[in-house]
Amino acid sequence: MLDIEKIRADFPILSQKVNGKPLVYFDNAATSQKPTVVIDAISGYYKEINANIHRGVHTLSQIATDAYEVSRKKIQAHINAEKAHEVLFTSGTTHGINLVASGFGAILKSGDEVLVSALEHHSNIVPWQMLCEKTGAVLKVIPMDQNGELIQDAYDALLSEKTKIVAVNHISNALGTINPIQRMIAKAHEVGAAVLIDGAQATPHLRPDVQALDCDFYVFSGHKICGPTGTGVLYGKEVWLEKLPPYQGGGEMIKEVTFEKTTYAGLPHKFEAGTPNIEGGIVLGTSIDYLNAIGFENIAAYEHELLVYGTERLLEIEGLKIYGPNVDSGNKTAVISFNIDGIHPYDIGTIIDRQGIAVRTGHHCAQPIMSFFEIPGTIRASFAFYNTKEEIDLMVAAIKKARTMLV
Ligand SMILES: *Cc1c(COP(=O)(O)O)cnc(C)c1O
């Protein structure tokens, strides 16, 4: 099992005081904190390696290029991609989804259909709406039930030969629902549709195997897995990446340029125009090493303990309602989204912040979910492997106190 005290010592920010109180950081679904190895790797890059990549013959440029490509291979191994050039560096999940949606602009025709789910983050809704607007394709929505789980029969009924792409998250950021994506991918393939999985909320808790899943695209953000902001990954099957047109034009993505015609570079460079976030790409590899050393099975088991404990303790509070799947369903990750009767989520968030407790309040970039439950938003406590039961106790005590002030 995990030595949590030792792990916490890896994260300098966790020993800080906020508003005079020890920080209790329960906003991990928004972004994770960074361990010292990651922070040091960032400055180490600028102290020792900094040079532009893939262009210089000089030694430093080669060292930087090698480090960048080693990181790509590390990510390839981590997600079990078949080929390193199926791993593209992006600035994050949002960038990855926009790249794919934009590419499908060259593929879709009027009347084709794009499927998203009722559980999506705005990042996995808006780019598809923009695509539909441009092509005349139709956006369809896989509905969910009162438990915040996608209705599989309704999904199956929506699929047809008109469906060209299904874009769904692996895990919902707003409710913690773990979607049955293996099944959903297989079903989509039966009608010849491609599948993009938004893994932003899954990759902090598990290690996706893109070949076993057989997804066509898998996207995630570095900043949610202890890596730097402005980093991310788009995995795409080679056949799809070959088929899609480039997203941005510029340096690095070309083979030959004349004013008459430009030919594009091969994968992955075709999709990596311009000077990338070199340091970020390299250090993302460091963060993945860090998490793998702790072990995703250990992380998932411990976080589940926090989920069970947190759910139990929160339900002691009168009038508190939790949204999303049941803790014992096996379909829920360490995210607890809740409301208290008669109190606006924002008020709770503001009061407990005075006690140093950081939770998210609002719609969590998933307004359609809030509309479904007919609520303005929720309070969301999202746990990471460096959180503790004692911190949950502090949050519950602070909420109980806030409640007596507000009702
Ligand atoms: C955070 C998140 C995103 C957006 O990620 P960015 O890092 O902001 O690009 C998309 N989908 C889900 C499920 C998320 O949790």
Ligand as a Chemical Component Dictionary entry (heavy atoms), coordinates in Angstrom:
data_LIG
# 
_chem_comp.id                   LIG 
_chem_comp.type                 NON-POLYMER 
_chem_comp.pdbx_formal_charge   0 
_chem_comp.three_letter_code    LIG 
# 
loop_
_chem_comp_atom.comp_id 
_chem_comp_atom.atom_id 
_chem_comp_atom.alt_atom_id 
_chem_comp_atom.type_symbol 
_chem_comp_atom.charge 
_chem_comp_atom.model_Cartn_x 
_chem_comp_atom.model_Cartn_y 
_chem_comp_atom.model_Cartn_z 
_chem_comp_atom.pdbx_ordinal 
LIG C1 C1 C 0 -10.394 18.935 -18.085 1  
LIG C2 C2 C 0 -11.234 18.248 -19.077 2  
LIG C3 C3 C 0 -11.248 18.660 -20.414 3  
LIG C4 C4 C 0 -10.484 19.851 -20.921 4  
LIG O1 O1 O 0 -9.136  19.725 -20.681 5  
LIG P1 P1 P 0 -8.142  20.963 -20.927 6  
LIG O2 O2 O 0 -6.914  20.538 -20.213 7  
LIG O3 O3 O 0 -8.798  22.163 -20.306 8  
LIG O4 O4 O 0 -7.970  21.099 -22.390 9  
LIG C5 C5 C 0 -12.016 17.937 -21.293 10 
LIG N1 N1 N 0 -12.724 16.873 -20.900 11 
LIG C6 C6 C 0 -12.742 16.456 -19.622 12 
LIG C7 C7 C 0 -13.536 15.244 -19.257 13 
LIG C8 C8 C 0 -12.000 17.138 -18.672 14 
LIG O5 O5 O 0 -12.022 16.724 -17.401 15 
# 
loop_
_chem_comp_bond.comp_id 
_chem_comp_bond.atom_id_1 
_chem_comp_bond.atom_id_2 
_chem_comp_bond.value_order 
_chem_comp_bond.pdbx_ordinal 
LIG C1 C2 SING 1  
LIG C2 C3 SING 2  
LIG C2 C8 DOUB 3  
LIG C3 C4 SING 4  
LIG C3 C5 DOUB 5  
LIG C4 O1 SING 6  
LIG O1 P1 SING 7  
LIG P1 O2 DOUB 8  
LIG P1 O3 SING 9  
LIG P1 O4 SING 10 
LIG C5 N1 SING 11 
LIG N1 C6 DOUB 12 
LIG C6 C7 SING 13 
LIG C6 C8 SING 14 
LIG C8 O5 SING 15 
# 
